[in-house]
């Protein structure tokens, strides 16, 4: 299933940058505050976020 969502704005606090994650995605992969995500940058410079393997 593919969902088209609104663009997200890059925000910053101090020297850190962040992007908020869509609630619908977090609920679908059963993640919440304090959960871990695996991050990968592929050869096309796309950032891929994946929930931990169970």
Beta strands, then each sheet from edge to edge (+ up, - down):
strand 1: 11-13
strand 2: 16-18
strand 3: 37-41
strand 4: 47-51
sheet 1: 1+ 2-
sheet 2: 3+ 4-
end
